[in-house]
Amino acid sequence: MKGNKIVIVFLLIIAIVGIIGFLVINYLKDKQVNSQPEEITPQQEITEEQMRKTMVSLYFYNNETGNLEEEARLIDAVELLENPYYTLVQLLIDGPKNEKLKTLIPDNVIINSATIIDNCVTLDMSPEFLIYTEDGDLKNKMINSIVNTLTELTEVETVKFLINGEKNSEFSENYVRI
């Protein structure tokens, strides 16, 4: 009788171990099936135009603080292909989107050309560029607005200004980012 009890206990232990083993194997199979990556499909297709977007940093004057502030702008990268220096300065001339900011570049300024040689961008501006406020601090902020914007590009270290293709005593140096 004692031997029968041992056999019954032994059979129960084997049955419990078998059931637990079966459950563990099924659990691991389910986990393996669920852990395989699923292909995710976007809710909306991304257009070619959206893929070409790039972020640029433009620096404008803040009327409230009196400092230059960065305005991030999402533009079509194709606009930067032909002449990125011209494009970025033209965006500064066009002005900010944020109402608290303003451009310091005088109205009606025309960019005659924008070229780069040895990491120095030369901007040839129309004479209207000389019509800035008498405040020397605002003149410096206008220069820094342009220089900070252009030096966001890795190849640009300095900026030089010409007026109708000639040097001008008002802008006689090569400007670096401050």
Secondary structure as the mmCIF struct_conf table of DSSP 4:
data_model
#
loop_
_struct_conf.conf_type_id
_struct_conf.id
_struct_conf.beg_label_comp_id
_struct_conf.beg_label_asym_id
_struct_conf.beg_label_seq_id
_struct_conf.end_label_comp_id
_struct_conf.end_label_asym_id
_struct_conf.end_label_seq_id
HELX_RH_AL_P HELX_RH_AL_P1 LYS A 2 ASN A 34
TURN_TY1_P TURN_TY1_P1 SER A 35 SER A 35
BEND BEND1 GLN A 36 GLN A 36
HELX_LH_PP_P HELX_LH_PP_P1 PRO A 37 ILE A 40
BEND BEND2 GLN A 43 GLN A 44
HELX_LH_PP_P HELX_LH_PP_P2 GLU A 45 THR A 47
HELX_RH_AL_P HELX_RH_AL_P2 GLU A 48 MET A 51
TURN_TY1_P TURN_TY1_P2 ARG A 52 ARG A 52
STRN STRN1 LYS A 53 ASN A 62
TURN_TY1_P TURN_TY1_P3 ASN A 63 THR A 65
BEND BEND3 GLY A 66 ASN A 67
STRN STRN2 LEU A 68 ASP A 76
HELX_RH_3T_P HELX_RH_3T_P1 ALA A 77 LEU A 80
TURN_TY1_P TURN_TY1_P4 LEU A 81 LEU A 81
BEND BEND4 GLU A 82 GLU A 82
HELX_RH_AL_P HELX_RH_AL_P3 PRO A 84 ASP A 94
BEND BEND5 LYS A 97 ASN A 98
TURN_TY1_P TURN_TY1_P5 GLU A 99 LYS A 100
STRN STRN3 LEU A 101 LYS A 102
BEND BEND6 ILE A 105 ILE A 105
HELX_LH_PP_P HELX_LH_PP_P3 PRO A 106 PRO A 106
TURN_TY1_P TURN_TY1_P6 ASP A 107 ASN A 108
STRN STRN4 ILE A 111 ILE A 117
TURN_TY1_P TURN_TY1_P7 ASP A 118 ASN A 119
STRN STRN5 CYS A 120 MET A 125
HELX_RH_3T_P HELX_RH_3T_P2 PRO A 127 LEU A 130
BEND BEND7 GLU A 134 GLU A 134
HELX_RH_AL_P HELX_RH_AL_P4 GLY A 136 LEU A 150
TURN_TY1_P TURN_TY1_P8 THR A 151 GLU A 152
BEND BEND8 LEU A 153 LEU A 153
TURN_TY1_P TURN_TY1_P9 THR A 154 GLU A 155
STRN STRN6 THR A 158 ILE A 163
TURN_TY1_P TURN_TY1_P10 ASN A 164 GLY A 165
STRN STRN7 GLU A 166 GLU A 166
HELX_RH_3T_P HELX_RH_3T_P3 SER A 169 PHE A 171
BEND BEND9 GLU A 173 GLU A 173
STRN STRN8 TYR A 175 VAL A 176
#
